[in-house]
């Protein structure tokens, strides 16, 4: 995941970010999104969480 993040971030001028830490942040976000989808599906439908994750990745 770190290599993928580096490849994505460098052309956007964000190559100085700590991709190791960022990779962990994304893993935690995905785990939390999975938990919310299973525990409260009406409040957190899959589409809502996929959209939020896509927004995080483009930052």
Secondary structure, 3 states (H helix, E strand, C coil): CHHHHHHHHHCCCCCCCCHHHHHHHHHHHHHHHHHHHHHCCCCCCHHHHHHHHHHHHHC
